[in-house]
């Protein structure tokens, strides 16, 4: 699977705040959101006057093309969520229909903003493990539902290179969730932590106030020592 073929399924600012334990201090820094897809995190923060840049290969497409992909995957995702409902926590979302409602609202905000950002100053086409930014361009980088989730597709070298790249462009990096494709904690996490120790990078696994996939309530925070 190419990165540009990942399923678009955007999340909103409130979800990001919970996934990455973001308070006002973090939100006031210059933020990079990696693998952001059609999320409303960027537009909602920008409307508050905060500084955020999103990067994702899906931004090579037009808003109409992205909308078409959203429409095509929504029934499939809804069906899967209903069939495997016991694998999910229904606290923030009441049920599958409420999940779709919240996500579609977020993606509608994204599509309107994406269409108006003609010069693509806040939505940059790109992907890990090479990002099109200078060293130390951001105070915070967040990566949602990508690195560990696709550990069945990307090897350990890709994960190491991606973490190194995120730490090159930002001094504080947060990755959520730590689950692999099968819903279990990724087997790549433990060797990654050992590798981070060897490189002299700071790291901690942090419990957060968001759990949709059962057991998916932890993020990995990386820092330069």
C-alpha positions in Angstrom: 0.0 0.0 0.0 1.3 3.4 -0.9 1.0 6.2 1.7 -1.3 8.1 -0.5 -3.7 5.2 -0.5 -4.3 5.2 3.3 -7.9 5.4 4.4 -9.0 9.0 4.9 -10.9 9.3 8.2 -10.4 12.7 9.8 -10.6 13.6 13.5 -11.4 16.9 15.2 -9.5 19.2 17.6 -11.1 17.7 20.7 -10.0 14.2 19.7 -6.4 15.5 19.1 -6.3 17.2 22.5 -7.2 13.9 24.2 -5.0 11.7 22.0 -1.9 13.8 22.6 -2.6 15.3 26.0 -2.5 18.8 24.5 -3.0 21.8 26.9 -2.8 25.4 26.0 1.0 25.4 26.3 1.4 22.8 23.6 -1.3 24.4 21.4 0.5 27.7 21.5 3.7 26.3 20.0 4.3 25.9 16.3 2.8 22.5 15.5 3.4 20.0 12.8 0.7 17.4 12.3 2.0 14.4 10.4 -0.3 12.0 8.4 -3.1 14.4 9.3 -5.3 13.4 6.4 -8.7 15.1 6.2 -8.8 16.1 9.9 -10.2 19.4 11.2 -7.3 19.8 13.7 -5.6 22.3 11.4 -8.6 24.5 10.5 -9.9 24.6 14.1 -6.5 25.6 15.5 -5.9 28.2 12.7 -9.3 29.8 13.4 -8.0 30.3 17.0 -5.0 32.1 15.7 -2.6 29.3 16.4 0.2 28.1 14.1 -0.1 24.6 12.6 1.1 22.9 9.4 -0.3 19.5 8.2 1.6 17.1 6.0 0.1 14.1 4.2 0.5 12.5 0.8 -3.3 12.8 0.4 -2.9 16.6 -0.2 -1.8 15.9 -3.7 -5.4 15.3 -4.6 -8.2 17.8 -5.0 -11.0 18.4 -2.4 -13.4 16.6 -4.8 -11.1 13.6 -5.1 -10.7 13.4 -1.3 -14.4 13.7 -0.8 -14.9 10.8 -3.3 -12.6 8.6 -1.3 -14.3 9.5 2.0 -17.7 8.6 0.5 -16.3 5.2 -0.8 -14.8 4.1 2.5 -17.4 5.3 4.9 -19.9 2.4 4.5 -17.1 -0.1 4.7 -15.7 1.4 7.9 -19.2 1.7 9.5 -19.8 -2.0 8.7 -16.5 -3.1 10.2 -17.1 -1.0 13.4 -20.5 -2.5 13.9 -19.3 -6.1 13.3 -16.3 -5.6 15.7 -18.1 -3.3 18.2 -16.7 -5.2 21.2 -13.2 -4.1 20.2 -14.1 -0.5 20.8 -15.0 1.7 23.8 -18.3 3.6 23.3 -17.7 6.5 25.7 -16.9 9.5 23.4 -18.9 8.0 20.6 -22.3 6.6 21.4 -22.4 4.1 18.5 -21.3 3.6 14.8 -23.7 6.3 13.5 -22.5 8.9 16.0 -18.9 8.0 15.1 -19.6 8.6 11.4 -21.5 11.9 12.3 -18.5 13.3 14.3 -15.9 12.2 11.7 -18.0 13.6 8.8 -18.3 16.9 10.5 -14.6 17.1 11.0 -13.9 16.1 7.4 -16.4 18.7 6.1 -14.5 21.4 8.0 -11.3 20.2 6.5 -12.6 20.1 2.9 -13.9 23.6 3.1 -10.6 24.9 4.5 -8.5 22.8 2.1 -10.4 24.2 -0.9 -9.8 27.8 0.3 -6.1 27.3 1.0 -5.1 27.8 -2.6 -1.4 28.3 -2.0 -1.2 25.2 0.3 0.6 27.1 3.1 -0.9 24.9 5.8 -1.5 21.7 3.9 1.8 20.3 2.6 2.1 17.2 0.4 4.7 14.9 1.9 5.3 11.8 4.0 7.7 10.1 6.4 10.5 9.2 6.6 11.6 12.4 4.8 9.8 15.7 5.6 10.1 18.9 3.6 11.0 21.1 6.5 14.2 22.7 8.0 15.7 21.5 11.2 13.9 22.7 14.3 11.0 24.1 12.3 8.4 23.2 15.0 8.0 23.1 18.7 5.7 20.1 18.6 5.0 17.3 16.1 2.1 14.9 16.4 1.5 11.8 14.4 -2.0 10.2 14.6 -2.9 6.6 13.6 0.0 5.9 11.4 3.4 4.7 12.6 2.5 1.8 14.8 -0.9 1.2 13.2 0.7 0.2 9.9 3.5 -1.9 11.4 2.4 -4.8 9.3 3.4 -2.8 6.2 6.4 -0.8 7.3 9.5 -2.4 8.8 11.5 -1.4 11.8 14.0 0.6 9.7 11.1 2.8 8.5 10.0 3.4 12.1 13.4 4.3 13.3 14.0 6.7 10.3 10.6 8.3 10.9 11.2 8.9 14.6 14.7 10.4 13.8 13.1 12.6 11.2 10.3 13.8 13.5 12.9 14.7 16.1 14.9 16.6 13.5 12.1 19.0 12.8 10.5 19.2 16.2 11.8 19.2 19.8 8.7 17.4 21.2 7.2 14.5 19.3 4.0 12.6 20.2 2.7 9.4 18.5 -0.7 7.8 19.0 -1.8 5.1 19.3 0.7 2.4 20.2 -1.5 -0.4 18.8 -0.6 -2.4 15.7 -3.0 -3.4 12.9 -4.5 -6.3 15.0 -5.4 -4.1 17.9 -2.5 -5.3 20.2 0.4 -3.2 21.4 2.8 -3.1 18.5 5.7 -5.6 18.7 7.9 -2.8 17.3 7.5 -0.6 20.4 9.9 -2.4 22.8 12.8 -2.5 20.3 12.1 1.1 19.4 12.5 2.2 23.0 15.8 0.3 23.2 17.0 2.0 20.0 15.9 5.5 21.3 18.0 4.8 24.5 21.0 4.0 22.4 20.6 7.2 20.4 20.2 9.4 23.5 16.7 10.4 22.8 14.2 10.9 25.6 11.0 8.9 25.6 8.0 8.1 27.8 4.8 6.1 27.3 2.0 8.4 28.5 -1.6 7.3 29.3 -4.1 9.7 27.7 -7.8 10.4 28.1 -8.9 8.9 24.8 -9.6 5.2 24.1 -11.7 4.1 21.2 -9.8 0.9 20.3 -9.7 -1.1 23.5 -6.2 -0.7 25.0 -5.4 2.2 22.8 -5.1 4.9 25.4 -1.4 5.5 25.3 0.9 7.7 23.3 4.7 7.8 22.9 6.4 11.1 23.6 9.9 11.6 22.2 12.3 14.4 23.1 15.8 15.4 22.4 18.0 15.2 25.6 
